[in-house]
Amino acid sequence: AGLLWLGTTIGDDGLAANTEIFTEVFTCLGLLWAVTPGAPIRPGRAIGIGLSLGLAFMVKYVAVFDMFAVYCAMLVLPGRVRRGVPGVADAIRLGLLFSLGALAPLLATLGLYAAYGQLPQMIDASILSNMRRVAVPLSGTTFLRAYREQAALFPALYLSLLWLLGLIARHRARGLILAAWVVTSSLGVASGGLYFSHYFLQLLPVLCVTTAMMLASLWQWAPRIARFGI
């Protein structure tokens, strides 16, 4: 997956210092902490996961979408939360701890600017300006054309989404985590309504993971396929 990421980013302007590259470092780190190890998540780890996504958010705000996929990863693996009402309490507790870590970088930044009397300027230049910039009506036609072009550029990566459907049927928890990551990353790409090629850098990590898993599965089945062919 890592080698695929290195190769595929080149086709989406990955040689430039686009913010998505740095955002995904923190997103992937948080997701890694969320899925390994499989034991229940302790408070310090939950805050750390949130902190990683909070740093991703400070690099580029579209990371907010992937927060939902990471939170999903914290909950759905076996043994993470108890059944019934206690499980709801576990989910709320993890959500609050995750939110505490995720909000810390933003609150620290706001506090720093406020201490220097520059908070209004920071809010206008960094937050409100982004809202004005992305106030572009989403076009379904543009959306489909942009994703068709990406699929033509990386057909194997997008073919792995079909394999992901089978993974959901066989290993529901792992499949749901990856499916949630695909959805949230796609929302991040589409949120600006402009579809520049480097926006798709946010989607490439999960596609590289699903492709690597698909190739590993095919490699595992290769001897059986060979015997069947003989």
C-alpha positions in Angstrom: 0.0 0.0 0.0 2.8 2.4 0.8 4.6 1.7 -2.5 1.3 2.2 -4.3 0.8 5.5 -2.5 4.3 6.7 -3.6 3.6 5.9 -7.2 0.0 7.0 -7.5 0.5 10.4 -5.9 2.7 11.5 -8.9 -0.3 11.3 -11.2 -2.3 13.7 -8.9 0.3 16.5 -8.5 1.9 14.7 -5.6 5.3 16.0 -6.4 4.2 19.5 -5.3 3.8 20.3 -1.6 0.0 20.0 -1.6 -1.6 20.1 1.9 -3.4 16.8 1.3 -0.1 14.9 1.5 0.7 16.3 4.9 -2.9 15.9 6.1 -2.9 12.2 5.2 0.1 11.6 7.3 -1.9 12.4 10.4 -5.1 10.8 9.2 -3.3 7.5 8.5 -1.5 7.6 11.8 -4.8 8.1 13.7 -6.5 5.3 11.8 -3.5 3.0 12.5 -3.9 3.7 16.2 -7.6 3.2 15.9 -7.3 -0.3 14.4 -4.3 -1.7 16.2 -4.1 -3.4 18.6 -7.5 -4.9 18.7 -7.9 -4.5 22.5 -10.4 -2.0 24.0 -9.2 1.6 23.6 -7.9 3.2 26.7 -8.5 7.0 27.4 -5.0 8.1 26.5 -5.1 6.3 23.2 -8.5 7.7 22.4 -7.2 11.2 23.0 -4.1 10.5 20.9 -6.2 9.3 18.0 -8.3 12.5 18.2 -5.2 14.6 18.5 -3.8 13.1 15.3 -7.0 13.9 13.4 -7.0 17.3 15.0 -3.6 18.0 13.5 -4.8 16.7 10.1 -7.7 19.1 10.4 -5.3 22.0 11.1 -3.4 21.2 7.9 -6.5 21.1 5.8 -10.1 21.3 7.0 -11.4 18.5 4.7 -9.9 16.1 7.2 -13.1 16.6 9.3 -14.8 14.1 7.0 -12.3 11.4 7.7 -12.8 11.8 11.5 -16.1 9.9 11.1 -14.3 6.9 9.5 -11.6 6.9 12.3 -14.3 7.0 15.0 -16.0 4.1 13.2 -12.8 2.2 13.3 -12.6 2.8 17.1 -16.0 1.2 17.6 -16.7 -1.6 15.2 -13.8 -4.1 15.7 -14.7 -7.0 18.0 -14.2 -6.4 21.7 -14.1 -2.6 21.4 -17.5 -1.9 23.1 -19.8 -3.9 25.2 -23.2 -5.1 24.1 -26.5 -3.3 24.9 -26.7 -0.1 26.9 -23.2 -0.4 28.3 -21.9 -0.4 24.7 -23.7 3.0 24.1 -21.9 4.4 27.1 -18.6 3.1 25.8 -19.2 4.7 22.4 -20.1 8.0 24.0 -17.1 7.9 26.2 -14.7 7.2 23.3 -16.4 9.9 21.3 -15.9 12.5 24.0 -12.2 11.5 24.5 -11.7 11.5 20.7 -13.3 15.0 20.4 -11.1 16.3 23.3 -8.0 15.4 21.4 -9.3 16.5 18.0 -10.3 20.0 19.3 -7.1 20.6 21.2 -5.0 21.9 18.2 -7.8 24.2 17.0 -8.5 25.6 20.5 -4.7 26.1 21.1 -4.5 28.0 17.8 -7.5 30.2 18.5 -6.1 30.9 22.0 -2.7 31.9 20.5 -4.3 34.4 18.1 -6.6 35.7 20.7 -3.7 36.4 23.1 -2.1 38.6 20.4 -5.4 40.3 19.5 -5.6 38.8 16.1 -8.5 36.4 16.5 -11.0 38.2 14.2 -8.4 38.3 11.4 -7.5 34.7 11.9 -11.2 33.6 11.7 -11.8 35.7 8.6 -8.6 34.6 6.8 -8.5 31.0 7.7 -12.1 29.9 8.4 -14.6 32.3 6.8 -12.5 32.6 3.6 -12.7 28.8 3.1 -16.4 28.9 3.5 -16.6 31.7 0.9 -14.3 29.8 -1.5 -16.2 26.5 -1.4 -19.6 28.2 -1.8 -19.7 26.6 -5.3 -22.9 24.6 -6.2 -22.0 21.0 -6.5 -22.5 19.7 -10.1 -23.3 16.0 -10.5 -22.0 16.1 -14.0 -18.6 17.5 -12.9 -18.5 15.0 -10.1 -19.0 12.0 -12.3 -16.5 13.3 -14.9 -13.8 13.9 -12.3 -14.2 10.4 -10.9 -14.3 8.8 -14.3 -11.0 10.5 -15.1 -9.5 9.2 -11.9 -10.8 5.7 -12.6 -9.2 5.8 -16.0 -5.9 7.0 -14.5 -5.9 4.3 -11.8 -8.2 1.5 -12.9 -6.8 -1.1 -10.5 -7.4 1.1 -7.5 -11.0 1.7 -8.4 -11.5 -1.9 -9.3 -10.6 -2.8 -5.7 -13.8 -1.1 -4.6 -15.7 -4.1 -6.1 -13.4 -6.4 -4.1 -14.2 -4.3 -1.0 -17.9 -5.3 -1.3 -16.9 -9.0 -1.0 -14.7 -8.1 2.0 -17.7 -6.5 3.8 -19.6 -9.8 3.3 -16.7 -11.9 4.7 -15.2 -9.7 7.3 -17.8 -7.1 8.2 -15.9 -5.0 10.6 -12.8 -4.5 8.5 -14.9 -4.0 5.4 -17.0 -1.4 7.0 -14.0 0.6 8.2 -12.6 0.7 4.7 -16.0 1.5 3.2 -16.5 4.4 5.7 -13.0 5.7 4.8 -13.8 5.6 1.1 -17.1 7.5 1.7 -15.6 10.2 3.9 -12.6 10.7 1.7 -14.8 11.0 -1.3 -16.9 13.6 0.5 -13.7 15.5 1.3 -12.7 15.5 -2.3 -16.1 16.7 -3.5 -16.7 19.3 -0.7 -14.9 22.1 -2.6 -16.9 21.5 -5.8 -13.8 22.2 -7.9 -12.2 18.7 -8.3 -8.6 19.7 -8.9 -6.4 16.6 -9.3 -4.5 17.1 -6.1 -7.8 17.0 -4.1 -7.9 13.3 -4.9 -4.7 12.8 -2.9 -7.1 12.5 0.1 -8.8 9.5 -1.5 -5.7 7.6 -2.6 -4.5 6.2 0.8 -7.7 4.1 1.3 -7.7 3.0 -2.4 -4.0 1.9 -2.0 -4.9 -0.1 1.1 -7.9 -1.8 -0.6 -5.8 -2.5 -3.7 -3.0 -4.0 -1.7 -5.4 -6.2 0.2 -7.0 -7.3 -3.0 -3.6 -8.2 -4.5 -2.7 -10.1 -1.3 -6.0 -12.0 -1.6 -5.4 -12.9 -5.2 -1.8 -14.1 -4.4 -3.3 -16.3 -1.6 -5.7 -17.8 -4.1 -3.2 -18.2 -6.9 -2.2 -21.8 -6.1 -5.8 -22.9 -6.0 -6.5 -21.1 -9.3 -3.5 -22.8 -10.8 -4.6 -26.2 -9.7 -8.1 -25.6 -11.0 -6.6 -24.6 -14.4 -4.5 -27.7 -14.5 
